[in-house]
């Protein structure tokens, strides 16, 4: 699919990958871009630059997402592409507090579910529509130093996969964006992106470029770091060997992750 003339909603659009996506969609000729962010001031700044609309929304709250979708549909018409991009990182292992687990679950997983709940009925009625979920390479591999992030990103990939399997023959396109390290606030303070930066850190604009290519190719997995595909294939080919290799990375990078968790 292309984005020309499309009505697009982007969550987490006030900075990082989300901001780059909003800017790129506008340059590609999107009909309208709604910039959604918990920080409405940031969203307004991006929307002002691209001629879009800003919305301050907590993506982890279903009622807020439903109201967002209804307001966009009233103002701009049917949503063609919903980009569920907002995400957070919680460091730590099994000792991470329950409220931290709940918060990251709400943002990294349930936000995708809420978006589908709100938008999918209309898309199915029209027989077309698309979701792009920002999932992370951690959802295909793992995230050293953060059990909550790894688990929730695996779940986000699983949900996107389920959506595609269940509704793909009814005109619904689904995309799972799975980058490694990206130069955003999430990687600030790490040494070249930490373990996620083993294959280099990309800029948000490079992620947006990969998204445009992935949408055009209608590829379920959008992998800005192509090496992730190789790692994923190796994981499936010999799970035990892959885990042993990841243990070595864990020993190498865990001290840095623990340092960041304590900052």
Secondary structure, 3 states (H helix, E strand, C coil): CCCCCCEEEEECCCCHHHHHHHHHHHHCCCCEEEEEECCHHHHHHHHHHHCCEEEECCCCCHHHHHHHHHHHHHHHCCCCEEEECCCCCCCECCCCCHHHHHHHHHHHHHHHHHHHHHHHHHHHHHCCEEEEEECCHHHCCCCCCEHHHHHHHHHHHHHHHHHHHHHHHHCEEEEEECCCCECCHHHCCCCCCHHHHCCCCECHHHHHHHHHHHHHHCCCEECCCCHHHHHHHHHHHCHHHHHHHHHHHHHHHHHHHHHHHCC
